[in-house]
Amino acid sequence: MNIESTPTGGTALAEYLLTKCQTLLNELEAFSTFVTEQKLEQDPAAETRKFQNSVATELKSLQKVQEPSAAFSSPSIR
């Protein structure tokens, strides 16, 4: 099992979570394609689609949270 250190800063943590979420979505898409190509008897498409939609929703939420944090982290001009 690969254990990575998780960043603790707000912006770094948001970037980390966005990257992990996008990777998971890509892997789910690859799995769905594999299952379709293999024409397995018990197609888990409905279950994976539901999970994939949940992850996509979480990704959108993370992106919305990150947008305001980027505005706070940039220096203001006075």
mmJSON file of the N, C-alpha and C atoms, coordinates in Angstrom:
{"data_MODEL":{"atom_site":{
"group_PDB":["ATOM","ATOM","ATOM","ATOM","ATOM","ATOM","ATOM","ATOM","ATOM","ATOM","ATOM","ATOM","ATOM","ATOM","ATOM","ATOM","ATOM","ATOM","ATOM","ATOM","ATOM","ATOM","ATOM","ATOM","ATOM","ATOM","ATOM","ATOM","ATOM","ATOM","ATOM","ATOM","ATOM","ATOM","ATOM","ATOM","ATOM","ATOM","ATOM","ATOM","ATOM","ATOM","ATOM","ATOM","ATOM","ATOM","ATOM","ATOM","ATOM","ATOM","ATOM","ATOM","ATOM","ATOM","ATOM","ATOM","ATOM","ATOM","ATOM","ATOM","ATOM","ATOM","ATOM","ATOM","ATOM","ATOM","ATOM","ATOM","ATOM","ATOM","ATOM","ATOM","ATOM","ATOM","ATOM","ATOM","ATOM","ATOM","ATOM","ATOM","ATOM","ATOM","ATOM","ATOM","ATOM","ATOM","ATOM","ATOM","ATOM","ATOM","ATOM","ATOM","ATOM","ATOM","ATOM","ATOM","ATOM","ATOM","ATOM","ATOM","ATOM","ATOM","ATOM","ATOM","ATOM","ATOM","ATOM","ATOM","ATOM","ATOM","ATOM","ATOM","ATOM","ATOM","ATOM","ATOM","ATOM","ATOM","ATOM","ATOM","ATOM","ATOM","ATOM","ATOM","ATOM","ATOM","ATOM","ATOM","ATOM","ATOM","ATOM","ATOM","ATOM","ATOM","ATOM","ATOM","ATOM","ATOM","ATOM","ATOM","ATOM","ATOM","ATOM","ATOM","ATOM","ATOM","ATOM","ATOM","ATOM","ATOM","ATOM","ATOM","ATOM","ATOM","ATOM","ATOM","ATOM","ATOM","ATOM","ATOM","ATOM","ATOM","ATOM","ATOM","ATOM","ATOM","ATOM","ATOM","ATOM","ATOM","ATOM","ATOM","ATOM","ATOM","ATOM","ATOM","ATOM","ATOM","ATOM","ATOM","ATOM","ATOM","ATOM","ATOM","ATOM","ATOM","ATOM","ATOM","ATOM","ATOM","ATOM","ATOM","ATOM","ATOM","ATOM","ATOM","ATOM","ATOM","ATOM","ATOM","ATOM","ATOM","ATOM","ATOM","ATOM","ATOM","ATOM","ATOM","ATOM","ATOM","ATOM","ATOM","ATOM","ATOM","ATOM","ATOM","ATOM","ATOM","ATOM","ATOM","ATOM","ATOM","ATOM","ATOM","ATOM","ATOM","ATOM","ATOM","ATOM","ATOM","ATOM","ATOM","ATOM","ATOM"],
"id":[1,2,3,4,5,6,7,8,9,10,11,12,13,14,15,16,17,18,19,20,21,22,23,24,25,26,27,28,29,30,31,32,33,34,35,36,37,38,39,40,41,42,43,44,45,46,47,48,49,50,51,52,53,54,55,56,57,58,59,60,61,62,63,64,65,66,67,68,69,70,71,72,73,74,75,76,77,78,79,80,81,82,83,84,85,86,87,88,89,90,91,92,93,94,95,96,97,98,99,100,101,102,103,104,105,106,107,108,109,110,111,112,113,114,115,116,117,118,119,120,121,122,123,124,125,126,127,128,129,130,131,132,133,134,135,136,137,138,139,140,141,142,143,144,145,146,147,148,149,150,151,152,153,154,155,156,157,158,159,160,161,162,163,164,165,166,167,168,169,170,171,172,173,174,175,176,177,178,179,180,181,182,183,184,185,186,187,188,189,190,191,192,193,194,195,196,197,198,199,200,201,202,203,204,205,206,207,208,209,210,211,212,213,214,215,216,217,218,219,220,221,222,223,224,225,226,227,228,229,230,231,232,233,234],
"type_symbol":["N","C","C","N","C","C","N","C","C","N","C","C","N","C","C","N","C","C","N","C","C","N","C","C","N","C","C","N","C","C","N","C","C","N","C","C","N","C","C","N","C","C","N","C","C","N","C","C","N","C","C","N","C","C","N","C","C","N","C","C","N","C","C","N","C","C","N","C","C","N","C","C","N","C","C","N","C","C","N","C","C","N","C","C","N","C","C","N","C","C","N","C","C","N","C","C","N","C","C","N","C","C","N","C","C","N","C","C","N","C","C","N","C","C","N","C","C","N","C","C","N","C","C","N","C","C","N","C","C","N","C","C","N","C","C","N","C","C","N","C","C","N","C","C","N","C","C","N","C","C","N","C","C","N","C","C","N","C","C","N","C","C","N","C","C","N","C","C","N","C","C","N","C","C","N","C","C","N","C","C","N","C","C","N","C","C","N","C","C","N","C","C","N","C","C","N","C","C","N","C","C","N","C","C","N","C","C","N","C","C","N","C","C","N","C","C","N","C","C","N","C","C","N","C","C","N","C","C","N","C","C","N","C","C"],
"label_atom_id":["N","CA","C","N","CA","C","N","CA","C","N","CA","C","N","CA","C","N","CA","C","N","CA","C","N","CA","C","N","CA","C","N","CA","C","N","CA","C","N","CA","C","N","CA","C","N","CA","C","N","CA","C","N","CA","C","N","CA","C","N","CA","C","N","CA","C","N","CA","C","N","CA","C","N","CA","C","N","CA","C","N","CA","C","N","CA","C","N","CA","C","N","CA","C","N","CA","C","N","CA","C","N","CA","C","N","CA","C","N","CA","C","N","CA","C","N","CA","C","N","CA","C","N","CA","C","N","CA","C","N","CA","C","N","CA","C","N","CA","C","N","CA","C","N","CA","C","N","CA","C","N","CA","C","N","CA","C","N","CA","C","N","CA","C","N","CA","C","N","CA","C","N","CA","C","N","CA","C","N","CA","C","N","CA","C","N","CA","C","N","CA","C","N","CA","C","N","CA","C","N","CA","C","N","CA","C","N","CA","C","N","CA","C","N","CA","C","N","CA","C","N","CA","C","N","CA","C","N","CA","C","N","CA","C","N","CA","C","N","CA","C","N","CA","C","N","CA","C","N","CA","C","N","CA","C","N","CA","C","N","CA","C","N","CA","C","N","CA","C","N","CA","C"],
"label_alt_id":[null,null,null,null,null,null,null,null,null,null,null,null,null,null,null,null,null,null,null,null,null,null,null,null,null,null,null,null,null,null,null,null,null,null,null,null,null,null,null,null,null,null,null,null,null,null,null,null,null,null,null,null,null,null,null,null,null,null,null,null,null,null,null,null,null,null,null,null,null,null,null,null,null,null,null,null,null,null,null,null,null,null,null,null,null,null,null,null,null,null,null,null,null,null,null,null,null,null,null,null,null,null,null,null,null,null,null,null,null,null,null,null,null,null,null,null,null,null,null,null,null,null,null,null,null,null,null,null,null,null,null,null,null,null,null,null,null,null,null,null,null,null,null,null,null,null,null,null,null,null,null,null,null,null,null,null,null,null,null,null,null,null,null,null,null,null,null,null,null,null,null,null,null,null,null,null,null,null,null,null,null,null,null,null,null,null,null,null,null,null,null,null,null,null,null,null,null,null,null,null,null,null,null,null,null,null,null,null,null,null,null,null,null,null,null,null,null,null,null,null,null,null,null,null,null,null,null,null,null,null,null,null,null,null],
"label_comp_id":["MET","MET","MET","ASN","ASN","ASN","ILE","ILE","ILE","GLU","GLU","GLU","SER","SER","SER","THR","THR","THR","PRO","PRO","PRO","THR","THR","THR","GLY","GLY","GLY","GLY","GLY","GLY","THR","THR","THR","ALA","ALA","ALA","LEU","LEU","LEU","ALA","ALA","ALA","GLU","GLU","GLU","TYR","TYR","TYR","LEU","LEU","LEU","LEU","LEU","LEU","THR","THR","THR","LYS","LYS","LYS","CYS","CYS","CYS","GLN","GLN","GLN","THR","THR","THR","LEU","LEU","LEU","LEU","LEU","LEU","ASN","ASN","ASN","GLU","GLU","GLU","LEU","LEU","LEU","GLU","GLU","GLU","ALA","ALA","ALA","PHE","PHE","PHE","SER","SER","SER","THR","THR","THR","PHE","PHE","PHE","VAL","VAL","VAL","THR","THR","THR","GLU","GLU","GLU","GLN","GLN","GLN","LYS","LYS","LYS","LEU","LEU","LEU","GLU","GLU","GLU","GLN","GLN","GLN","ASP","ASP","ASP","PRO","PRO","PRO","ALA","ALA","ALA","ALA","ALA","ALA","GLU","GLU","GLU","THR","THR","THR","ARG","ARG","ARG","LYS","LYS","LYS","PHE","PHE","PHE","GLN","GLN","GLN","ASN","ASN","ASN","SER","SER","SER","VAL","VAL","VAL","ALA","ALA","ALA","THR","THR","THR","GLU","GLU","GLU","LEU","LEU","LEU","LYS","LYS","LYS","SER","SER","SER","LEU","LEU","LEU","GLN","GLN","GLN","LYS","LYS","LYS","VAL","VAL","VAL","GLN","GLN","GLN","GLU","GLU","GLU","PRO","PRO","PRO","SER","SER","SER","ALA","ALA","ALA","ALA","ALA","ALA","PHE","PHE","PHE","SER","SER","SER","SER","SER","SER","PRO","PRO","PRO","SER","SER","SER","ILE","ILE","ILE","ARG","ARG","ARG"],
"label_asym_id":["A","A","A","A","A","A","A","A","A","A","A","A","A","A","A","A","A","A","A","A","A","A","A","A","A","A","A","A","A","A","A","A","A","A","A","A","A","A","A","A","A","A","A","A","A","A","A","A","A","A","A","A","A","A","A","A","A","A","A","A","A","A","A","A","A","A","A","A","A","A","A","A","A","A","A","A","A","A","A","A","A","A","A","A","A","A","A","A","A","A","A","A","A","A","A","A","A","A","A","A","A","A","A","A","A","A","A","A","A","A","A","A","A","A","A","A","A","A","A","A","A","A","A","A","A","A","A","A","A","A","A","A","A","A","A","A","A","A","A","A","A","A","A","A","A","A","A","A","A","A","A","A","A","A","A","A","A","A","A","A","A","A","A","A","A","A","A","A","A","A","A","A","A","A","A","A","A","A","A","A","A","A","A","A","A","A","A","A","A","A","A","A","A","A","A","A","A","A","A","A","A","A","A","A","A","A","A","A","A","A","A","A","A","A","A","A","A","A","A","A","A","A","A","A","A","A","A","A","A","A","A","A","A","A"],
"label_entity_id":["1","1","1","1","1","1","1","1","1","1","1","1","1","1","1","1","1","1","1","1","1","1","1","1","1","1","1","1","1","1","1","1","1","1","1","1","1","1","1","1","1","1","1","1","1","1","1","1","1","1","1","1","1","1","1","1","1","1","1","1","1","1","1","1","1","1","1","1","1","1","1","1","1","1","1","1","1","1","1","1","1","1","1","1","1","1","1","1","1","1","1","1","1","1","1","1","1","1","1","1","1","1","1","1","1","1","1","1","1","1","1","1","1","1","1","1","1","1","1","1","1","1","1","1","1","1","1","1","1","1","1","1","1","1","1","1","1","1","1","1","1","1","1","1","1","1","1","1","1","1","1","1","1","1","1","1","1","1","1","1","1","1","1","1","1","1","1","1","1","1","1","1","1","1","1","1","1","1","1","1","1","1","1","1","1","1","1","1","1","1","1","1","1","1","1","1","1","1","1","1","1","1","1","1","1","1","1","1","1","1","1","1","1","1","1","1","1","1","1","1","1","1","1","1","1","1","1","1","1","1","1","1","1","1"],
"label_seq_id":[1,1,1,2,2,2,3,3,3,4,4,4,5,5,5,6,6,6,7,7,7,8,8,8,9,9,9,10,10,10,11,11,11,12,12,12,13,13,13,14,14,14,15,15,15,16,16,16,17,17,17,18,18,18,19,19,19,20,20,20,21,21,21,22,22,22,23,23,23,24,24,24,25,25,25,26,26,26,27,27,27,28,28,28,29,29,29,30,30,30,31,31,31,32,32,32,33,33,33,34,34,34,35,35,35,36,36,36,37,37,37,38,38,38,39,39,39,40,40,40,41,41,41,42,42,42,43,43,43,44,44,44,45,45,45,46,46,46,47,47,47,48,48,48,49,49,49,50,50,50,51,51,51,52,52,52,53,53,53,54,54,54,55,55,55,56,56,56,57,57,57,58,58,58,59,59,59,60,60,60,61,61,61,62,62,62,63,63,63,64,64,64,65,65,65,66,66,66,67,67,67,68,68,68,69,69,69,70,70,70,71,71,71,72,72,72,73,73,73,74,74,74,75,75,75,76,76,76,77,77,77,78,78,78],
"pdbx_PDB_ins_code":[null,null,null,null,null,null,null,null,null,null,null,null,null,null,null,null,null,null,null,null,null,null,null,null,null,null,null,null,null,null,null,null,null,null,null,null,null,null,null,null,null,null,null,null,null,null,null,null,null,null,null,null,null,null,null,null,null,null,null,null,null,null,null,null,null,null,null,null,null,null,null,null,null,null,null,null,null,null,null,null,null,null,null,null,null,null,null,null,null,null,null,null,null,null,null,null,null,null,null,null,null,null,null,null,null,null,null,null,null,null,null,null,null,null,null,null,null,null,null,null,null,null,null,null,null,null,null,null,null,null,null,null,null,null,null,null,null,null,null,null,null,null,null,null,null,null,null,null,null,null,null,null,null,null,null,null,null,null,null,null,null,null,null,null,null,null,null,null,null,null,null,null,null,null,null,null,null,null,null,null,null,null,null,null,null,null,null,null,null,null,null,null,null,null,null,null,null,null,null,null,null,null,null,null,null,null,null,null,null,null,null,null,null,null,null,null,null,null,null,null,null,null,null,null,null,null,null,null,null,null,null,null,null,null],
"Cartn_x":[0.839,0.0,0.882,0.591,1.366,0.734,1.476,0.97,1.691,0.913,1.472,1.227,2.098,1.85,0.808,-0.119,-1.191,-0.83,-0.889,-0.571,-1.563,-1.112,-1.99,-2.449,-1.77,-2.18,-3.459,-4.294,-5.582,-5.496,-4.68,-4.554,-3.896,-2.848,-2.151,-3.07,-3.855,-4.788,-5.863,-6.363,-7.374,-6.81,-5.594,-4.949,-4.765,-4.325,-4.113,-5.426,-6.488,-7.788,-8.333,-8.157,-8.593,-7.863,-6.572,-5.776,-6.224,-6.41,-6.84,-8.227,-9.116,-10.481,-10.475,-9.685,-9.609,-9.006,-7.995,-7.388,-8.413,-9.198,-10.228,-11.262,-11.68,-12.638,-12.058,-10.794,-10.144,-10.092,-9.778,-9.715,-11.091,-12.112,-13.48,-13.904,-13.538,-13.857,-13.149,-11.885,-11.132,-11.755,-12.171,-12.814,-14.121,-14.909,-16.19,-15.97,-14.967,-14.634,-14.208,-13.386,-12.932,-14.108,-15.017,-16.173,-17.015,-17.22,-17.999,-17.319,-16.013,-15.276,-15.272,-15.227,-15.175,-16.552,-17.595,-18.974,-19.202,-18.862,-19.024,-20.501,-20.79,-22.188,-22.914,-22.305,-22.935,-22.267,-22.868,-22.321,-22.562,-21.493,-21.66,-21.799,-22.23,-22.275,-23.12,-24.269,-25.143,-24.476,-23.818,-23.161,-21.968,-21.172,-20.011,-20.434,-21.502,-21.996,-22.448,-23.145,-23.614,-22.425,-21.429,-20.241,-19.475,-19.37,-18.666,-19.359,-20.674,-21.414,-21.17,-21.097,-20.816,-19.428,-18.455,-17.089,-17.036,-17.739,-17.772,-18.397,-19.433,-20.065,-19.092,-18.357,-17.361,-16.257,-15.854,-14.833,-15.308,-16.545,-17.101,-17.138,-17.498,-17.528,-16.135,-15.147,-13.765,-13.283,-13.676,-13.277,-13.894,-15.138,-15.79,-15.125,-14.741,-14.083,-12.706,-12.031,-10.686,-10.684,-11.68,-11.709,-11.594,-12.412,-12.255,-10.917,-10.396,-9.134,-7.985,-8.071,-7.039,-7.059,-8.243,-8.358,-7.759,-7.916,-7.373,-5.869,-5.329,-3.897,-3.058,-3.671,-2.898,-2.753,-1.593,-1.38,-2.282,-2.773,-3.633,-2.788,-3.268,-2.57,-3.23,-2.415,-2.968,-2.537],
"Cartn_y":[-1.182,0.0,1.242,2.16,3.381,4.456,4.906,5.946,7.235,8.243,9.534,10.506,11.501,12.533,13.495,13.878,14.776,16.197,17.14,18.532,19.091,20.025,20.582,22.0,22.727,24.086,24.062,25.067,25.102,24.965,25.773,25.731,24.442,24.02,22.78,21.582,21.593,20.496,20.443,21.6,21.65,21.099,21.493,20.982,19.469,18.99,17.56,16.793,17.284,16.611,16.659,17.771,17.879,16.868,16.749,15.796,14.37,14.029,12.677,12.374,13.34,13.17,12.958,13.74,13.603,12.254,11.807,10.497,9.39,9.502,8.5,8.47,9.637,9.689,9.04,9.303,8.69,7.171,6.687,5.245,4.6,5.278,4.753,4.676,5.664,5.655,4.494,4.278,3.165,1.827,1.711,0.476,0.239,1.294,1.181,0.736,1.299,0.911,-0.55,-0.972,-2.357,-3.319,-2.996,-3.855,-3.967,-2.853,-2.843,-3.688,-3.533,-4.287,-5.788,-6.16,-7.574,-8.233,-7.412,-7.906,-8.932,-8.516,-9.388,-9.665,-10.845,-11.232,-10.272,-9.987,-9.076,-7.714,-6.885,-5.561,-4.628,-4.183,-3.274,-1.815,-1.574,-0.21,0.725,0.263,1.138,1.552,0.61,0.914,1.848,1.569,2.424,3.802,3.865,5.16,6.024,5.42,6.168,6.689,5.833,6.24,7.309,7.14,8.102,9.463,9.476,10.737,11.404,10.6,11.15,11.783,11.112,11.64,12.913,12.932,14.129,15.309,15.047,16.096,16.619,15.713,16.11,16.943,16.577,17.335,18.766,18.919,20.26,21.073,20.416,21.1,21.557,20.69,21.047,22.217,22.219,23.319,24.638,24.604,25.817,26.312,25.374,25.75,26.342,25.796,26.257,27.658,28.004,29.313,30.475,30.526,31.629,31.584,30.381,30.297,30.838,30.712,31.261,32.789,33.362,34.818,35.328,34.562,34.979,34.791,33.838,33.567,34.51,35.197,36.117,37.461,38.075,39.357,40.452,41.296,42.389,43.619,44.386,45.607,46.783,47.586,48.721,50.011],
"Cartn_z":[0.0,0.0,0.0,-0.881,-0.998,-0.123,0.879,1.779,1.441,1.071,0.713,1.849,1.958,2.947,2.372,3.195,2.78,3.176,2.246,2.584,3.593,4.395,5.422,5.114,4.244,3.886,3.072,3.201,2.516,1.006,0.369,-1.085,-1.537,-0.824,-1.176,-1.003,0.051,0.301,-0.78,-1.18,-2.243,-3.549,-3.894,-5.112,-5.033,-3.887,-3.665,-3.856,-3.232,-3.336,-4.762,-5.445,-6.837,-7.716,-7.509,-8.29,-8.015,-6.747,-6.376,-6.941,-6.872,-7.37,-8.886,-9.609,-11.063,-11.437,-10.697,-10.939,-10.74,-9.691,-9.426,-10.546,-11.023,-12.137,-13.392,-13.66,-14.823,-14.691,-13.496,-13.274,-13.376,-12.891,-13.011,-14.473,-15.246,-16.679,-17.374,-17.029,-17.619,-17.221,-15.976,-15.513,-16.247,-16.4,-17.103,-18.548,-19.187,-20.566,-20.618,-19.673,-19.605,-19.458,-18.541,-18.304,-19.568,-20.241,-21.481,-22.559,-22.693,-23.706,-23.419,-22.149,-21.768,-21.819,-21.868,-21.889,-20.784,-19.581,-18.425,-18.181,-17.647,-17.439,-16.503,-15.385,-14.441,-14.583,-15.384,-15.667,-14.479,-13.829,-12.689,-13.109,-14.35,-14.889,-14.034,-13.596,-12.806,-11.506,-10.842,-9.582,-9.793,-10.82,-11.06,-11.544,-12.315,-12.794,-11.621,-10.671,-9.503,-8.693,-8.49,-7.754,-8.523,-9.826,-10.676,-10.611,-10.623,-10.517,-9.167,-8.109,-6.78,-6.731,-7.322,-7.345,-8.19,-9.312,-10.164,-9.417,-8.653,-7.846,-6.801,-6.177,-5.183,-5.828,-7.029,-7.75,-7.999,-8.43,-8.666,-7.373,-6.279,-4.983,-4.575,-4.771,-4.443,-5.299,-6.566,-7.45,-6.985,-6.531,-6.037,-4.759,-3.892,-2.64,-2.929,-3.915,-4.228,-4.83,-5.615,-6.273,-5.286,-4.222,-3.271,-2.534,-2.259,-1.535,-2.376,-3.682,-4.558,-4.489,-4.373,-4.279,-2.974,-1.885,-0.595,-0.526,-1.275,-1.186,-2.041,-3.015,-3.837,-3.108,-3.229,-2.531,-3.083,-2.207,-2.657,-2.955,-3.912,-4.318,-3.594,-2.927,-2.173,-2.777],
"occupancy":[1.0,1.0,1.0,1.0,1.0,1.0,1.0,1.0,1.0,1.0,1.0,1.0,1.0,1.0,1.0,1.0,1.0,1.0,1.0,1.0,1.0,1.0,1.0,1.0,1.0,1.0,1.0,1.0,1.0,1.0,1.0,1.0,1.0,1.0,1.0,1.0,1.0,1.0,1.0,1.0,1.0,1.0,1.0,1.0,1.0,1.0,1.0,1.0,1.0,1.0,1.0,1.0,1.0,1.0,1.0,1.0,1.0,1.0,1.0,1.0,1.0,1.0,1.0,1.0,1.0,1.0,1.0,1.0,1.0,1.0,1.0,1.0,1.0,1.0,1.0,1.0,1.0,1.0,1.0,1.0,1.0,1.0,1.0,1.0,1.0,1.0,1.0,1.0,1.0,1.0,1.0,1.0,1.0,1.0,1.0,1.0,1.0,1.0,1.0,1.0,1.0,1.0,1.0,1.0,1.0,1.0,1.0,1.0,1.0,1.0,1.0,1.0,1.0,1.0,1.0,1.0,1.0,1.0,1.0,1.0,1.0,1.0,1.0,1.0,1.0,1.0,1.0,1.0,1.0,1.0,1.0,1.0,1.0,1.0,1.0,1.0,1.0,1.0,1.0,1.0,1.0,1.0,1.0,1.0,1.0,1.0,1.0,1.0,1.0,1.0,1.0,1.0,1.0,1.0,1.0,1.0,1.0,1.0,1.0,1.0,1.0,1.0,1.0,1.0,1.0,1.0,1.0,1.0,1.0,1.0,1.0,1.0,1.0,1.0,1.0,1.0,1.0,1.0,1.0,1.0,1.0,1.0,1.0,1.0,1.0,1.0,1.0,1.0,1.0,1.0,1.0,1.0,1.0,1.0,1.0,1.0,1.0,1.0,1.0,1.0,1.0,1.0,1.0,1.0,1.0,1.0,1.0,1.0,1.0,1.0,1.0,1.0,1.0,1.0,1.0,1.0,1.0,1.0,1.0,1.0,1.0,1.0,1.0,1.0,1.0,1.0,1.0,1.0,1.0,1.0,1.0,1.0,1.0,1.0],
"B_iso_or_equiv":[0.0,0.0,0.0,0.0,0.0,0.0,0.0,0.0,0.0,0.0,0.0,0.0,0.0,0.0,0.0,0.0,0.0,0.0,0.0,0.0,0.0,0.0,0.0,0.0,0.0,0.0,0.0,0.0,0.0,0.0,0.0,0.0,0.0,0.0,0.0,0.0,0.0,0.0,0.0,0.0,0.0,0.0,0.0,0.0,0.0,0.0,0.0,0.0,0.0,0.0,0.0,0.0,0.0,0.0,0.0,0.0,0.0,0.0,0.0,0.0,0.0,0.0,0.0,0.0,0.0,0.0,0.0,0.0,0.0,0.0,0.0,0.0,0.0,0.0,0.0,0.0,0.0,0.0,0.0,0.0,0.0,0.0,0.0,0.0,0.0,0.0,0.0,0.0,0.0,0.0,0.0,0.0,0.0,0.0,0.0,0.0,0.0,0.0,0.0,0.0,0.0,0.0,0.0,0.0,0.0,0.0,0.0,0.0,0.0,0.0,0.0,0.0,0.0,0.0,0.0,0.0,0.0,0.0,0.0,0.0,0.0,0.0,0.0,0.0,0.0,0.0,0.0,0.0,0.0,0.0,0.0,0.0,0.0,0.0,0.0,0.0,0.0,0.0,0.0,0.0,0.0,0.0,0.0,0.0,0.0,0.0,0.0,0.0,0.0,0.0,0.0,0.0,0.0,0.0,0.0,0.0,0.0,0.0,0.0,0.0,0.0,0.0,0.0,0.0,0.0,0.0,0.0,0.0,0.0,0.0,0.0,0.0,0.0,0.0,0.0,0.0,0.0,0.0,0.0,0.0,0.0,0.0,0.0,0.0,0.0,0.0,0.0,0.0,0.0,0.0,0.0,0.0,0.0,0.0,0.0,0.0,0.0,0.0,0.0,0.0,0.0,0.0,0.0,0.0,0.0,0.0,0.0,0.0,0.0,0.0,0.0,0.0,0.0,0.0,0.0,0.0,0.0,0.0,0.0,0.0,0.0,0.0,0.0,0.0,0.0,0.0,0.0,0.0,0.0,0.0,0.0,0.0,0.0,0.0],
"pdbx_formal_charge":[null,null,null,null,null,null,null,null,null,null,null,null,null,null,null,null,null,null,null,null,null,null,null,null,null,null,null,null,null,null,null,null,null,null,null,null,null,null,null,null,null,null,null,null,null,null,null,null,null,null,null,null,null,null,null,null,null,null,null,null,null,null,null,null,null,null,null,null,null,null,null,null,null,null,null,null,null,null,null,null,null,null,null,null,null,null,null,null,null,null,null,null,null,null,null,null,null,null,null,null,null,null,null,null,null,null,null,null,null,null,null,null,null,null,null,null,null,null,null,null,null,null,null,null,null,null,null,null,null,null,null,null,null,null,null,null,null,null,null,null,null,null,null,null,null,null,null,null,null,null,null,null,null,null,null,null,null,null,null,null,null,null,null,null,null,null,null,null,null,null,null,null,null,null,null,null,null,null,null,null,null,null,null,null,null,null,null,null,null,null,null,null,null,null,null,null,null,null,null,null,null,null,null,null,null,null,null,null,null,null,null,null,null,null,null,null,null,null,null,null,null,null,null,null,null,null,null,null,null,null,null,null,null,null],
"auth_seq_id":[1,1,1,2,2,2,3,3,3,4,4,4,5,5,5,6,6,6,7,7,7,8,8,8,9,9,9,10,10,10,11,11,11,12,12,12,13,13,13,14,14,14,15,15,15,16,16,16,17,17,17,18,18,18,19,19,19,20,20,20,21,21,21,22,22,22,23,23,23,24,24,24,25,25,25,26,26,26,27,27,27,28,28,28,29,29,29,30,30,30,31,31,31,32,32,32,33,33,33,34,34,34,35,35,35,36,36,36,37,37,37,38,38,38,39,39,39,40,40,40,41,41,41,42,42,42,43,43,43,44,44,44,45,45,45,46,46,46,47,47,47,48,48,48,49,49,49,50,50,50,51,51,51,52,52,52,53,53,53,54,54,54,55,55,55,56,56,56,57,57,57,58,58,58,59,59,59,60,60,60,61,61,61,62,62,62,63,63,63,64,64,64,65,65,65,66,66,66,67,67,67,68,68,68,69,69,69,70,70,70,71,71,71,72,72,72,73,73,73,74,74,74,75,75,75,76,76,76,77,77,77,78,78,78],
"auth_comp_id":["MET","MET","MET","ASN","ASN","ASN","ILE","ILE","ILE","GLU","GLU","GLU","SER","SER","SER","THR","THR","THR","PRO","PRO","PRO","THR","THR","THR","GLY","GLY","GLY","GLY","GLY","GLY","THR","THR","THR","ALA","ALA","ALA","LEU","LEU","LEU","ALA","ALA","ALA","GLU","GLU","GLU","TYR","TYR","TYR","LEU","LEU","LEU","LEU","LEU","LEU","THR","THR","THR","LYS","LYS","LYS","CYS","CYS","CYS","GLN","GLN","GLN","THR","THR","THR","LEU","LEU","LEU","LEU","LEU","LEU","ASN","ASN","ASN","GLU","GLU","GLU","LEU","LEU","LEU","GLU","GLU","GLU","ALA","ALA","ALA","PHE","PHE","PHE","SER","SER","SER","THR","THR","THR","PHE","PHE","PHE","VAL","VAL","VAL","THR","THR","THR","GLU","GLU","GLU","GLN","GLN","GLN","LYS","LYS","LYS","LEU","LEU","LEU","GLU","GLU","GLU","GLN","GLN","GLN","ASP","ASP","ASP","PRO","PRO","PRO","ALA","ALA","ALA","ALA","ALA","ALA","GLU","GLU","GLU","THR","THR","THR","ARG","ARG","ARG","LYS","LYS","LYS","PHE","PHE","PHE","GLN","GLN","GLN","ASN","ASN","ASN","SER","SER","SER","VAL","VAL","VAL","ALA","ALA","ALA","THR","THR","THR","GLU","GLU","GLU","LEU","LEU","LEU","LYS","LYS","LYS","SER","SER","SER","LEU","LEU","LEU","GLN","GLN","GLN","LYS","LYS","LYS","VAL","VAL","VAL","GLN","GLN","GLN","GLU","GLU","GLU","PRO","PRO","PRO","SER","SER","SER","ALA","ALA","ALA","ALA","ALA","ALA","PHE","PHE","PHE","SER","SER","SER","SER","SER","SER","PRO","PRO","PRO","SER","SER","SER","ILE","ILE","ILE","ARG","ARG","ARG"],
"auth_asym_id":["A","A","A","A","A","A","A","A","A","A","A","A","A","A","A","A","A","A","A","A","A","A","A","A","A","A","A","A","A","A","A","A","A","A","A","A","A","A","A","A","A","A","A","A","A","A","A","A","A","A","A","A","A","A","A","A","A","A","A","A","A","A","A","A","A","A","A","A","A","A","A","A","A","A","A","A","A","A","A","A","A","A","A","A","A","A","A","A","A","A","A","A","A","A","A","A","A","A","A","A","A","A","A","A","A","A","A","A","A","A","A","A","A","A","A","A","A","A","A","A","A","A","A","A","A","A","A","A","A","A","A","A","A","A","A","A","A","A","A","A","A","A","A","A","A","A","A","A","A","A","A","A","A","A","A","A","A","A","A","A","A","A","A","A","A","A","A","A","A","A","A","A","A","A","A","A","A","A","A","A","A","A","A","A","A","A","A","A","A","A","A","A","A","A","A","A","A","A","A","A","A","A","A","A","A","A","A","A","A","A","A","A","A","A","A","A","A","A","A","A","A","A","A","A","A","A","A","A","A","A","A","A","A","A"],
"auth_atom_id":["N","CA","C","N","CA","C","N","CA","C","N","CA","C","N","CA","C","N","CA","C","N","CA","C","N","CA","C","N","CA","C","N","CA","C","N","CA","C","N","CA","C","N","CA","C","N","CA","C","N","CA","C","N","CA","C","N","CA","C","N","CA","C","N","CA","C","N","CA","C","N","CA","C","N","CA","C","N","CA","C","N","CA","C","N","CA","C","N","CA","C","N","CA","C","N","CA","C","N","CA","C","N","CA","C","N","CA","C","N","CA","C","N","CA","C","N","CA","C","N","CA","C","N","CA","C","N","CA","C","N","CA","C","N","CA","C","N","CA","C","N","CA","C","N","CA","C","N","CA","C","N","CA","C","N","CA","C","N","CA","C","N","CA","C","N","CA","C","N","CA","C","N","CA","C","N","CA","C","N","CA","C","N","CA","C","N","CA","C","N","CA","C","N","CA","C","N","CA","C","N","CA","C","N","CA","C","N","CA","C","N","CA","C","N","CA","C","N","CA","C","N","CA","C","N","CA","C","N","CA","C","N","CA","C","N","CA","C","N","CA","C","N","CA","C","N","CA","C","N","CA","C","N","CA","C","N","CA","C","N","CA","C","N","CA","C","N","CA","C","N","CA","C"],
"pdbx_PDB_model_num":[1,1,1,1,1,1,1,1,1,1,1,1,1,1,1,1,1,1,1,1,1,1,1,1,1,1,1,1,1,1,1,1,1,1,1,1,1,1,1,1,1,1,1,1,1,1,1,1,1,1,1,1,1,1,1,1,1,1,1,1,1,1,1,1,1,1,1,1,1,1,1,1,1,1,1,1,1,1,1,1,1,1,1,1,1,1,1,1,1,1,1,1,1,1,1,1,1,1,1,1,1,1,1,1,1,1,1,1,1,1,1,1,1,1,1,1,1,1,1,1,1,1,1,1,1,1,1,1,1,1,1,1,1,1,1,1,1,1,1,1,1,1,1,1,1,1,1,1,1,1,1,1,1,1,1,1,1,1,1,1,1,1,1,1,1,1,1,1,1,1,1,1,1,1,1,1,1,1,1,1,1,1,1,1,1,1,1,1,1,1,1,1,1,1,1,1,1,1,1,1,1,1,1,1,1,1,1,1,1,1,1,1,1,1,1,1,1,1,1,1,1,1,1,1,1,1,1,1,1,1,1,1,1,1]
}}}
